């Protein structure tokens, strides 16, 4: 549930309207304050010279909806009055700009020109909103990574955005944030209209455009218009720049290295400050293909990061690897003595494990484990290796003014990344060397994002706009030696690995108080292809003082994952083992320590073991969201604008690609496969078809310097 009351004395220039476009409205009156009907209002988009024209209604009002963002010249003419011209009127996406005009008696050939006025009030809409323009991105320092979301920390109601997840899971390095205390999973980000939330992790964006490509970011955090759905925290609309009649280009480079970094506090004595080289570079170009008709814009950004990364771990000493636990202050007990619950066990003489009792599998692993390089029992191994992360992003856009009534644009963006994050024990595996990358191993992938949009003006009072959006995240990450069945063939452990490639590599060996060796995670490797599609159409009808807008939004998303993921005490597709101190302790004896855990490992006595078998090889989900809305914006008086509408949402139960989902019914101890046999495809789960979301907004222009706004709305997630 989202509702709000806003009262603004001064806010940024633009207000609100259509998600992809802006609106320009106003009232024309004479010096006597009488309304002037029948006046001709002409607007010209300065960057492309495209024009629109309408006439004022009987109460002097005019309205232009579905406008391309940018600067406009406004000209008003009426027989018996001097012409009025205002230049450089800024129109933004998802906003309403108001230009009220007072005509003076005179000849039409006389013109009163106003230039350089800056709108200071949000006059016609009720929402709580902010706007970040390209000027802010150019003039405000942005952290390494050049992500526009970093500037959200300046906006009211936002928790400072933070990095989220590993590079392979979040290759665009999108940030997570809460707005006004709402869940971080109900923010909705659109890029040129196309929704861009990650289906697997909806609290982050699937794609982050290059910073130089962004013209403006419109952020609404309360009192959403009926057109805006699927957002309960913030509705974020990102507009990519377009080409103009003038050729524009830019080039940049940002360089960071270890000379700008402090020496790590815990760096071992005698170690030099680790190498770090990060280069971010790129440029833009945009201009006309055919003047006044066809325009292009291109942006590229490369991010190459080279780091000599390091990590601390805990490994056994030479004595421990031989089975000599004499360094321990506590006894090591023989697991073959005592009763079956661990009572009355006998301590090993001198805490020595007989060589004949050491498991041959444990011996192989112990011999491969490196010795400490620091004189400690904990955090005694300092590992270093080279970490690499390369990212190439590009945004492109083509705008086409087909004729005076018909326009269209297409945008295509791509993010390609590669990462090499070595494991700290090299051929023996272990965790990743760099925390910046998150997951260990080799990773790569592409994210694609597309919008195709068109607008047709049947007449000044009836306009239709529509667009399609498509985004797909492809990402792959795998540990080295995946082609080898190291658990089965090298170590000889039955049941480990498997016939499929993602089951290869090391099993996991988690020894209490020591750094994990072998396969470090229970969720790797993984291979994902997550598409999302969107189909939107809107109809805009103006009648006297009413602007009625209605339309639909059909959004579908899917996931295609090969990821044998388990959590807790379970292990991944290679199999895994835990070794605690219990088998080498006695119930009457002292508490265990790291020597007990490693002794348990040498004896070859896992305290927990397991393996997940994923069927089928590829897991899929399919989800659709249907939305319809109707909204009327009524200029009730020259000072009062009312907006009221209703939105309807329908979220059918998700399915697999070829059938329904599955669910476990604990009351009868059965697993149901939905859509198979007598089980319904929706698993018997019925979702509501009565999700009606009313929206109401009021804007009252009390004076030229005071606007009172109030709004209310429901949002369903």
KAQUIVEN-V10187 format. One record per residue. N is the residue number from 1. RES is the residue in one letter. OMEGA is omega in degrees with one decimal (none if undefined). NEAR is the number of other C-alpha atoms within 12 Angstrom. Layout:
# KAQUIVEN-V10187
N|RES|OMEGA|NEAR  N|RES|OMEGA|NEAR
This chain:
# KAQUIVEN-V10187
1|X|-179.6|22  2|X|176.1|35  3|X|-178.6|28  4|X|175.1|28  5|X|-178.1|24  6|X|173.3|27  7|X|-172.7|26  8|X|173.1|28  9|X|177.9|20  10|X|-179.4|22  11|X|-178.8|27  12|X|-165.7|28  13|X|-168.8|30  14|X|-177.1|45  15|X|-172.9|44  16|X|173.9|51  17|X|-177.7|48  18|X|-174.7|44  19|X|-177.1|48  20|X|-170.1|48  21|X|176.4|39  22|X|178.5|34  23|X|176.9|39  24|X|-176.8|48  25|X|176.2|46  26|X|176.3|38  27|X|178.3|39  28|X|-179.8|40  29|X|176.1|33  30|X|179.1|28  31|X|179.6|16  32|X|-177.4|12  33|X|176.9|17  34|X|178.7|19  35|X|179.9|26  36|X|176.2|35  37|X|177.0|26  38|X|176.8|24  39|X|179.0|35  40|X|179.3|33  41|X|180.0|39  42|X|176.7|32  43|X|-178.9|40  44|X|176.7|33  45|X|-169.4|30  46|X|-175.4|25  47|X|-175.3|32  48|X|-179.6|34  49|X|174.8|26  50|X|-174.8|32  51|X|172.3|30  52|X|-177.3|33  53|X|174.8|29  54|X|175.9|32  55|X|-179.3|33  56|X|178.8|35  57|X|-174.1|28  58|X|177.5|19  59|X|174.1|27  60|X|-177.2|35  61|X|173.6|42  62|X|-177.8|47  63|X|170.8|47  64|X|178.4|43  65|X|175.0|49  66|X|179.9|45  67|X|169.5|43  68|X|-179.6|49  69|X|178.1|43  70|X|-179.7|38  71|X|-177.9|32  72|X|166.5|35  73|X|-178.2|34  74|X|178.4|41  75|X|-178.8|38  76|X|179.3|47  77|X|177.2|38  78|X|-179.4|33  79|X|-179.4|21  80|X|179.9|18  81|X|171.2|27  82|X|177.5|26  83|X|178.7|32  84|X|178.4|38  85|X|174.1|33  86|X|-173.4|30  87|X|172.5|27  88|X|174.9|27  89|X|-175.4|35  90|X|174.6|40  91|X|-178.0|47  92|X|176.8|46  93|X|174.5|46  94|X|-174.4|44  95|X|174.3|48  96|X|175.1|42  97|X|-178.4|43  98|X|172.5|44  99|X|174.8|45  100|X|-171.0|37  101|X|173.3|39  102|X|-178.5|32  103|X|176.6|37  104|X|178.2|28  105|X|-179.7|23  106|X|179.2|19  107|X|-179.8|17  108|X|-178.6|22  109|X|176.3|17  110|X|-176.8|20  111|X|171.7|22  112|X|-174.8|25  113|X|175.6|22  114|X|-177.7|22  115|X|170.7|19  116|X|176.8|15  117|X|178.7|19  118|X|177.0|23  119|X|-175.7|27  120|X|-175.7|22  121|X|173.1|35  122|X|-163.1|42  123|X|-167.6|47  124|X|-178.3|44  125|X|-170.5|52  126|X|-170.9|47  127|X|170.0|47  128|X|-169.3|42  129|X|172.8|40  130|X|177.1|36  131|X|175.4|39  132|X|-175.6|36  133|X|179.0|35  134|X|178.0|26  135|X|177.8|17  136|X|179.8|22  137|X|-178.9|27  138|X|-170.5|21  139|X|-179.0|13  140|X|179.9|17  141|X|177.8|17  142|X|-175.0|21  143|X|176.3|21  144|X|-173.4|24  145|X|173.5|36  146|X|-179.3|35  147|X|-179.0|33  148|X|-178.0|43  149|X|176.8|41  150|X|-176.3|31  151|X|176.2|33  152|X|179.5|33  153|X|178.4|22  154|X|-171.8|20  155|X|178.4|27  156|X|175.2|22  157|X|-177.0|24  158|X|163.8|29  159|X|-178.8|25  160|X|-178.8|21  161|X|-178.8|27  162|X|178.7|23  163|X|-174.9|28  164|X|168.7|26  165|X|-177.7|24  166|X|176.4|29  167|X|-178.6|37  168|X|178.6|43  169|X|-177.4|45  170|X|-174.8|45  171|X|176.7|46  172|X|-178.1|49  173|X|175.7|40  174|X|-176.9|36  175|X|176.8|40  176|X|-178.3|36  177|X|172.0|34  178|X|179.9|29  179|X|178.6|34  180|X|176.1|25  181|X|-179.8|20  182|X|177.7|25  183|X|179.4|24  184|X|178.7|32  185|X|-178.7|29  186|X|164.9|34  187|X|-179.5|42  188|X|179.7|42  189|X|176.2|43  190|X|175.3|43  191|X|-173.2|48  192|X|176.1|50  193|X|-175.4|47  194|X|177.8|45  195|X|-172.2|49  196|X|174.5|48  197|X|179.7|45  198|X|-178.4|41  199|X|-177.8|38  200|X|-177.5|32  201|X|-170.0|25  202|X|177.5|32  203|X|174.1|33  204|X|177.1|37  205|X|178.0|46  206|X|-178.2|46  207|X|175.4|46  208|X|-177.9|47  209|X|173.2|47  210|X|-175.9|43  211|X|-177.2|46  212|X|-177.1|45  213|X|-171.8|45  214|X|176.1|38  215|X|179.9|35  216|X|174.1|39  217|X|179.8|44  218|X|-175.2|49  219|X|177.1|46  220|X|-175.6|45  221|X|178.2|42  222|X|177.7|43  223|X|-176.8|44  224|X|172.3|52  225|X|-178.3|52  226|X|178.6|48  227|X|-174.3|47  228|X|179.9|55  229|X|177.6|48  230|X|179.2|40  231|X|177.0|40  232|X|176.8|36  233|X|178.3|41  234|X|170.3|45  235|X|-172.5|42  236|X|-178.2|44  237|X|-177.6|45  238|X|178.7|42  239|X|175.9|43  240|X|-177.9|49  241|X|176.9|43  242|X|173.6|41  243|X|-179.3|39  244|X|177.9|35  245|X|178.7|25  246|X|178.1|23  247|X|177.7|22  248|X|178.3|22  249|X|177.2|21  250|X|176.1|20  251|X|-176.4|18  252|X|169.7|21  253|X|174.7|20  254|X|-175.8|24  255|X|175.2|22  256|X|174.7|23  257|X|-172.9|22  258|X|175.6|21  259|X|178.3|15  260|X|-177.5|14  261|X|174.6|15  262|X|176.9|15  263|X|179.3|17  264|X|-173.3|17  265|X|-175.2|11  266|X|178.5|16  267|X|-178.9|22  268|X|-178.7|24  269|X|179.3|14  270|X|179.0|9  271|X|177.0|16  272|X|178.1|19  273|X|-174.6|24  274|X|179.4|28  275|X|174.1|27  276|X|175.8|27  277|X|179.2|27  278|X|179.3|29  279|X|173.9|26  280|X|-174.4|33  281|X|178.7|31  282|X|-178.9|29  283|X|178.4|26  284|X|171.0|32  285|X|179.5|28  286|X|-179.3|32  287|X|-177.9|28  288|X|164.1|28  289|X|170.9|21  290|X|-172.2|20  291|X|178.3|21  292|X|-174.8|28  293|X|-168.7|28  294|X|-171.9|31  295|X|-179.8|36  296|X|173.9|37  297|X|178.5|39  298|X|176.2|38  299|X|178.1|39  300|X|174.1|34  301|X|174.7|37  302|X|178.8|33  303|X|-178.5|37  304|X|-176.4|31  305|X|176.2|35  306|X|-173.6|31  307|X|169.9|32  308|X|-170.0|28  309|X|-178.4|34  310|X|179.7|34  311|X|174.7|33  312|X|174.8|30  313|X|179.0|33  314|X|179.6|35  315|X|-179.5|42  316|X|174.8|45  317|X|178.4|33  318|X|178.5|22  319|X|-179.0|23  320|X|-179.6|34  321|X|178.3|33  322|X|-177.3|30  323|X|179.5|37  324|X|-178.0|28  325|X|-176.9|35  326|X|177.6|24  327|X|-177.7|23  328|X|176.7|24  329|X|-178.8|16  330|X|-175.0|24  331|X|170.8|33  332|X|-173.5|41  333|X|179.3|39  334|X|-176.7|34  335|X|179.5|33  336|X|179.5|23  337|X|179.2|20  338|X|-179.4|20  339|X|-171.6|15  340|X|176.2|13  341|X|173.0|17  342|X|175.8|22  343|X|170.3|22  344|X|175.2|20  345|X|-177.7|26  346|X|179.6|25  347|X|175.9|28  348|X|179.1|27  349|X|178.2|16  350|X|-179.0|20  351|X|-179.7|28  352|X|175.7|31  353|X|178.6|34  354|X|-178.4|19  355|X|-178.4|18  356|X|-178.4|13  357|X|-178.5|24  358|X|-179.3|27  359|X|177.5|27  360|X|177.4|20  361|X|178.4|26  362|X|179.4|34  363|X|178.2|25  364|X|-177.7|22  365|X|179.0|36  366|X|179.9|33  367|X|179.8|20  368|X|-177.5|22  369|X|-179.7|32  370|X|176.2|29  371|X|177.5|27  372|X|171.1|27  373|X|173.0|23  374|X|-174.3|23  375|X|-178.8|18  376|X|173.2|19  377|X|176.2|25  378|X|-177.7|23  379|X|-173.8|25  380|X|179.7|24  381|X|-179.8|29  382|X|-176.4|30  383|X|177.4|35  384|X|176.5|30  385|X|-178.5|25  386|X|177.3|29  387|X|-179.0|38  388|X|173.2|33  389|X|178.7|41  390|X|178.8|35  391|X|175.7|38  392|X|179.9|33  393|X|176.7|41  394|X|174.5|40  395|X|178.4|42  396|X|-178.4|36  397|X|175.8|38  398|X|176.4|34  399|X|-176.0|40  400|X|170.9|33  401|X|-171.5|30  402|X|171.6|20  403|X|-175.7|17  404|X|-176.0|22  405|X|-168.4|24  406|X|177.5|26  407|X|-178.5|33  408|X|170.8|33  409|X|174.6|36  410|X|178.6|34  411|X|174.9|41  412|X|-178.6|34  413|X|179.9|42  414|X|172.9|35  415|X|176.7|37  416|X|-179.2|35  417|X|171.5|38  418|X|-179.4|32  419|X|170.7|40  420|X|-177.6|36  421|X|-173.0|44  422|X|174.4|39  423|X|-167.4|41  424|X|178.3|40  425|X|175.8|37  426|X|-176.2|28  427|X|178.2|25  428|X|177.7|33  429|X|-175.2|36  430|X|-176.8|42  431|X|179.9|39  432|X|-178.1|43  433|X|-176.5|34  434|X|176.4|33  435|X|-179.6|23  436|X|-178.7|31  437|X|177.7|40  438|X|-176.8|33  439|X|177.2|40  440|X|172.0|41  441|X|-178.2|44  442|X|-177.8|34  443|X|175.3|39  444|X|177.7|35  445|X|178.8|32  446|X|169.0|34  447|X|-179.7|42  448|X|178.2|38  449|X|-174.7|45  450|X|168.6|37  451|X|170.3|38  452|X|-172.8|35  453|X|177.1|36  454|X|178.7|34  455|X|177.7|35  456|X|-179.4|29  457|X|176.7|29  458|X|172.5|17  459|X|-177.3|22  460|X|-176.9|31  461|X|-178.3|30  462|X|-177.8|26  463|X|177.4|32  464|X|172.7|34  465|X|-179.0|38  466|X|175.5|36  467|X|173.0|37  468|X|177.9|34  469|X|178.3|36  470|X|176.6|39  471|X|175.8|42  472|X|175.5|38  473|X|172.8|43  474|X|179.0|39  475|X|-179.0|39  476|X|174.8|38  477|X|-178.6|37  478|X|177.6|39  479|X|176.8|42  480|X|175.5|34  481|X|-179.2|27  482|X|179.5|32  483|X|-178.3|21  484|X|174.6|26  485|X|-171.1|30  486|X|177.9|34  487|X|-175.4|37  488|X|-172.1|24  489|X|-176.6|20  490|X|-178.3|20  491|X|178.2|24  492|X|-179.2|19  493|X|-179.8|25  494|X|175.2|20  495|X|177.7|24  496|X|-179.9|35  497|X|-177.2|37  498|X|-175.8|30  499|X|-176.3|19  500|X|-173.1|24  501|X|-176.7|26  502|X|175.9|39  503|X|-177.5|44  504|X|178.7|34  505|X|179.6|42  506|X|160.1|48  507|X|-179.6|50  508|X|177.6|43  509|X|-175.9|46  510|X|-177.0|37  511|X|-175.2|41  512|X|178.3|31  513|X|178.5|27  514|X|176.7|34  515|X|-178.1|40  516|X|175.1|35  517|X|-175.9|40  518|X|-178.3|42  519|X|-170.2|47  520|X|-171.1|40  521|X|177.5|41  522|X|-177.1|35  523|X|-178.9|35  524|X|-2.1|45  525|X|172.9|40  526|X|-178.3|38  527|X|-172.6|33  528|X|169.8|37  529|X|-172.8|32  530|X|179.4|39  531|X|170.3|36  532|X|-176.5|40  533|X|-179.9|33  534|X|179.3|37  535|X|-173.3|30  536|X|172.0|38  537|X|-179.0|32  538|X|178.5|37  539|X|-176.4|31  540|X|-176.7|37  541|X|-179.4|31  542|X|179.3|34  543|X|-175.4|24  544|X|-175.7|25  545|X|-178.7|30  546|X|169.5|27  547|X|-176.7|36  548|X|179.2|35  549|X|178.6|38  550|X|-178.8|35  551|X|-178.6|33  552|X|179.4|31  553|X|178.2|35  554|X|-175.0|33  555|X|177.2|36  556|X|178.6|35  557|X|179.9|38  558|X|174.5|31  559|X|176.8|31  560|X|-169.4|29  561|X|160.6|35  562|X|-177.1|32  563|X|179.5|35  564|X|-171.1|34  565|X|173.4|28  566|X|-177.7|23  567|X|176.4|16  568|X|-176.8|14  569|X|179.3|21  570|X|179.8|25  571|X|-174.2|35  572|X|-171.9|40  573|X|178.6|43  574|X|-172.5|50  575|X|-178.7|44  576|X|-173.9|41  577|X|171.4|38  578|X|178.2|34  579|X|175.7|36  580|X|-175.6|33  581|X|-172.8|39  582|X|-176.9|37  583|X|179.1|39  584|X|172.0|48  585|X|173.7|38  586|X|-176.9|31  587|X|176.7|22  588|X|-174.1|18  589|X|-178.6|19  590|X|176.0|19  591|X|-178.0|22  592|X|175.6|28  593|X|-175.9|28  594|X|178.3|35  595|X|177.1|44  596|X|-179.8|46  597|X|-177.8|38  598|X|175.0|50  599|X|176.5|50  600|X|178.5|41  601|X|-179.1|45  602|X|176.0|43  603|X|-178.8|37  604|X|-176.0|32  605|X|-179.4|31  606|X|176.2|29  607|X|175.6|25  608|X|175.4|27  609|X|-179.2|28  610|X|179.4|28  611|X|176.6|30  612|X|174.5|29  613|X|-176.0|26  614|X|176.3|23  615|X|0.2|15  616|X|-179.2|14  617|X|-176.8|21  618|X|176.7|22  619|X|-178.1|28  620|X|166.6|31  621|X|176.2|29  622|X|-177.2|29  623|X|176.9|30  624|X|173.7|25  625|X|179.5|33  626|X|-180.0|28  627|X|172.7|38  628|X|-178.4|33  629|X|174.2|34  630|X|-177.4|31  631|X|174.9|37  632|X|172.0|32  633|X|-171.3|42  634|X|172.1|33  635|X|-172.3|37  636|X|174.6|23  637|X|177.9|24  638|X|-179.5|33  639|X|-171.4|26  640|X|173.9|28  641|X|177.1|37  642|X|175.4|35  643|X|-179.6|41  644|X|-177.4|36  645|X|-178.7|34  646|X|178.2|33  647|X|178.1|35  648|X|-179.2|35  649|X|175.6|34  650|X|-177.4|31  651|X|179.3|28  652|X|-179.6|26  653|X|-177.6|27  654|X|178.4|30  655|X|164.0|30  656|X|-179.4|29  657|X|-172.6|20  658|X|-178.4|17  659|X|177.6|24  660|X|176.6|28  661|X|175.7|29  662|X|170.7|27  663|X|-178.0|23  664|X|177.5|14  665|X|-176.9|13  666|X|-176.7|9  667|X|179.5|8  668|X|177.3|9  669|X|180.0|9  670|X|172.2|12  671|X|-179.4|16  672|X|174.6|24  673|X|-169.8|24  674|X|-177.1|25  675|X|179.2|22  676|X|-179.1|18  677|X|-177.9|12  678|X|-177.7|12  679|X|-179.2|20  680|X|-175.2|21  681|X|178.5|26  682|X|177.8|26  683|X|-176.3|28  684|X|178.4|20  685|X|-178.2|19  686|X|-179.7|15  687|X|-173.4|16  688|X|170.7|14  689|X|-179.1|17  690|X|180.0|14  691|X|178.2|24  692|X|-175.7|24  693|X|177.8|37  694|X|177.4|33  695|X|-179.5|39  696|X|177.2|37  697|X|-180.0|40  698|X|174.4|36  699|X|-178.6|41  700|X|-178.7|33  701|X|-174.7|30  702|X|176.9|20  703|X|177.8|15  704|X|-178.1|20  705|X|-178.0|17  706|X|174.9|20  707|X|175.9|28  708|X|-176.5|32  709|X|174.9|37  710|X|-179.0|33  711|X|177.6|35  712|X|176.1|32  713|X|170.9|35  714|X|174.9|32  715|X|176.4|37  716|X|178.3|30  717|X|none|27
